[in-house]
Amino acid sequence: MGFTNDPANRDADILIVCDLSIEGAIDLIHDRDADDVAIFPLPSGDVWAYWAFSAVGLDFIEVGDPLTIDGSDFLKVNEGYGRLVEDPETGKAQLNGSNYLMSNNYYIGTHKDQILEVMAALTDDASRAAYSRVLLGEPEAHWAHYTKRAYQNIQYFDYLDFDKIEVVLNGGVFGGYELPFFVTNLPKGATVHNFDPLGHSHLTDYARLWVESGIINFVDNAIALDREDGSIDMKIQGDGQASKEKKEDKGKELELTSFPARSIDSFVEETGFDRVDLIKFDLEGGDRRAIEGSMETMKKYRPQLALSIYHDADDFWDIPNMIIDNLPEYDFYLDTYSFERWETILYGVPRELGPRTTNVV
């Protein structure tokens, strides 16, 4: 096996395209169906489920194997991610319990009936195990699952049938790490409507090249999503991301900024869509309201779904039950793409598309 930065060199058995900044690489992704071309995006930025993990974890953990590090190393890994807090009584470093729902199992227990409804609606054993783990699992169980799959699947892209997707409504963009994967997975010429109060202004240089490659039609809608049309107050974090849930960043109170907002139902009706095939939401705490403003679209077009359900604790059961109650004849799947409660995604697939399996590579 050899490596080359020359896209014109077709002597290799397979030419792997990762970096579109190399001259000629964009031409190759237009030829992505060729037998000797493989497209392999490398997400950049703060990506939970990919190489950003390596910066700390791989000194201690062998990916794909069970978690075998001892308690001392486990704390070192978490310290590298800023996940330790000081025990007020002993002064010793310990895990921040707010990152794991099991630390508040009494509150979880008060919602047992709602949780059981979600559990009963999940389609496969892997999803039920993931739901149980995110609600009740010890930190070590989260890490064991995460390290096993961190290099094998991409958040928002499990279980979906991409051959059936021509129009995507993509709520929540910021750096756009998922956008290259739309380029590689969707049929050529598909349209992705991006919705973010900051628009495409914070795309990473890496993601921007994929967006501008011309394979997929990306539409920049610099608006927030909400239950209804109007405006919405959000707070800008230190990294520039707009958030409905964050009140402070590193101890500093965040100021409110007002953004124009639309409901998906209003946007779709005004734009005159004749199909909607996938809705993906990760809206930093605004997901529930955006889903409420999308329900008529979901009922009418029966899109596939990839919805974040992790920002508030109640989201873990309220959002799934909202979807389950309103969308009959759907199969539901679930997985978590971090080593904590964060990045938990509910997938919905219309039953007429047939049963799905995880898209682990």
N, C-alpha and C positions, 0 to 999 in steps of 0.2 A: 504494500500500500504506500502510495506517495501523495504529496500535497502540492498544489500549484496555485498561484494567484493569477494565472492566465486563462481566462474563460475561453479563449480561442483554441486551447490545447484540448482536443477531444480524444487523446490517446488513452486516457484512463478508462477503466471499465465503467465507472460512474462519476460524473462531475457533480459535486455537492455545492449548492449555492446557498451561502449564509449571509454574505455581506454585499449589499447592493451598491456600496460606494466604490467597488472595484469596477473599472471600465468593462462593459460588456455583460455584466451580471444581470442587469435588467432585461436585456435581450433574451437571456437564458430562461428567466422565469416566464416570459411569454411563450417559451418552448417547453413548459413544465411537463407536458405529457410525453416527452421523448423518453425512450427507454434508458438512455444514458445520462439523464439529468434527475437529480434529487434536490428538492427544495427543503431547506432546514433552517428556519428562522432561529435566531438567538436572541431572546428577549433581553432588553436592557432595563436598568433601573431597579426599583424595589419590587422584585417579582418573587412572591412567596414560594412558588412551586418549581423554581428553576435554579439557574446557576448562582444567583445571589446567595443561595443557601451555602454554597461551597466555601464562601469567604471565612466562615467560622466552623461549620459543622464537620467538615471532612478531616480535620485533625483528630477527631474522636470517633467518628462513625463511618462504617463501610456501608455505602448505599446498597440496598437490596437484601441486606442481612438483618436479622433481628437486632433490636437495640441491646447492646451488651456493655455499654460504658458504665462505670461505677458512679456512685453518687457525686463524688468530687468532680469528675469530668462533666457530668450532667449539668452541674451548676456553672462550670466554666463555659460550656456551650451557651447556656442561657444568658450568662453575663455578657458574652460577646454580642448578643442581640439586645442588650439593655433591658432584660426581662427580670432582673432581681430587684428586690426592695429590702430595706432593713427592718428586721423584726424589732418593734418598739420596745419589747421586754428584754430581749437578749442582745440586741445589737448585731446579730448575725444576719448574713445575707440569705434570703429565701425567695422562692418563686412568687411572683405577683399573682395572687389567687384570682384576681378579677379577669384574668385571661382564660380561666377554665370554669365552665359552668358548674362542675362538680363541687366547687368550693361553696356553692349556695344551693345545696341539694334540698334544703327545706323549701325554698321558693320553687324549685323545679317540681317538688312533690305536690304543691298546691295547684299545679296545672296538669296533673296526671291525666285527666280525662282528655284534654285537648291533645296532649302528647300521644296518647294511645290511638287517637283518631288518625294522626299523621302516620304513626307506625303502621297501622292497618292499611293505609293507602299506598305505601311504598311498594314498589313492584318486585324488587329482588332482595336476596339475602344480604348482598354487599351494601345496599343502601340502608337497610334496617340496622346492620352492624355499625355503619358510619353514624347514623342518627343516635343510636345508643351511646356510642363512644363520645360524641361531641357533647352530649348532655351529662353523662355520668362518668366518663373515662378519666383515669388518673393521668397526670402529665406524661408519664412514661409511655402510656398507651397511645397518646397523640403522636409522640415523637416516633414510636415504632412504625406507625402507619405512614407518617410523613416521609421518613427516610426511605421506606420501601418503594414509594411511588414518586418521589420528588422529581425524578428525571424521566418519568414515563408517561405523564399525561399533563395536559394544559387546562388550567382553570377556564371554565365556561365552554369547553369543547368536548366534554364527555357525552356519550349517549346519543348525541344528535345525528340526524341523517342529513348530511350536507348536500347530497344529490338533489334533495327536494327544496333547497333554499335558494331563492332568487332575490328576495327583499328582506333586509334585516333592519330592525330598529334597535340601535345600540345605545343604551342609556348609561352614561358615565364613561369618560374617555381619559382625561388628564394626560399622562405620558403616552398612552396608546399601546401598551405592550402587547395587547391581544390583537391589534390590527394586522400585523404580518400574518397571523394565523387565519384570519379571514381571507387574505390573499391566497394562501396555499390551499385552503379547504373548500371555498365556495366555487361554484361554476364561474368560468370566465364571463365577465359582463354583468355579474350580480351587482346589486346596489346596497350599500350600507349607509343608512342615515345615522350619523353620530349626533348625540345630544349631550351637551355639557355646557354649563354656564360660562366656561372659559373657552369654549370652542376648541379649535386645534392649536391654540396659542402655546400650550405647554407640551406638545408632542416632542418626544425625544428625536434627535437627529436620525437615529436608527429607524424608528417607526415612520418618520416622515417620508423617507425614501420609498418604503413599501406603499404608503398611501398614494404617493405621486407616480407609482410605477405604471398605472393605467390598466392593470389587470382587472381590478374591481373599481366600481364607481363609488367613491366615498363622498358623502354630502355633509358639509360642516354646518350643523345647526347650533349656533351659540346661544342656547336657551337652556334653562332648567326645566325639569319635568316635575309636574305636580298633579294634584287631584283636579284642578281646574285652571283655566287661563287667568293670567294676572301677573303678579310678581311674588317673589319669595326672598326672604332674608336668609343669607348664609354667611358663614364665617370662613375667612381665608387663612389657611394654616401656614406655617413657616415655609413649607415647600411650595406654596402657591396654590394648593388644592382647595377647592370649595367644598365645605362640609356642612351638613345639617346637624350632625351629632356632636361635633367637637365644640367645647366651651373654652378650652385653653390649650396652649401648645407650649410644652416645657415650662409650665407654671405661669405663662404670660396670657392674660385675658385677650381673647380674640375679638376684633371689632366686626360688627355686622355690616354686610354689603348687600344691597338689593339687586336682584337679577330678574329679567323678564322670564316668565314661566308659561308653559303650555301643558295641556293634558294631551296624552297620545290620542285619545278619542277625537278631540277637536282637531289636532294636527292631521290625522289620517283622513277625516271627513273633508277638511278644507283642501288637502293636497289631491284628493281623488284617487287614492290607492285602489287597485283592483285585486291586490293580494298582499298579505303580510305573512312571512314564513318563519321568522324567528324574532323573538323579543328577548334581549339580554339587558338586565338592569344590575348595576352596582353603583348605588347613588349616595353613599356615605350618610346613610340615615334617612334619606328621603324615599326609600323604596316602597314603603307601604302606601303612601299617598300617591305615588306614581302608578302603582298597580291599580289602585281604586280608579284613577283617571284613564286606565287602559282596558277596563273590563269589557266594555262593549266591543272594542277591537278584538280582544281575545275570543269572545264568544262568536263573533261574526266570521273571523278568518281562521280560527283554530291554529295559531302558529305554534311552533316548538318554543320552549321557554328555557332560559337559563337565568335564574333569579337569585340574588344574594339574600340570605335570610339571617344574617349574623350581627347586624349593627346594634340592635337592642336585644336583650334576652328574650323578650316576648316575641320577637320576630321569628324565633325558631319554631313556634307553633302557630302564631297568629297568621303569618303570611301563607304557610302551606295550607292551612284550613280555609283561608279565603279563596285560594286557587282551587282546592279540592271541591269546595261547595259550589263553585260557579262553573267549573269546566268538567262536565261528565265525559266519560269515555276517553280519559287520558291515562297514560302510564307515568308514574312519578319515580324519579331516582334522585339520589343525594350523595354528595361527597364533600369532604373538607380538604382544602389545599394549603393548610398551614399546620404548624405544630401546636396550635392552640384552638380556641373556638372560632377564630376569624377565618374568613374566606370559605364559608360554607355555602354551597350552591345547590339549589333545588332545580332539577330538570323536569320539564314536562313535555311529553311526546304524545301527540294524538294517536289513539289506539289504532286508527286505520293505517298508520305507517308501519305497524308491526312491532314486535318486541325489539328492544335495543340492548346492546352490551356496552360496557365501558370502552372508550376509545384509547386505551392504553397502548402506547407504541411498543 
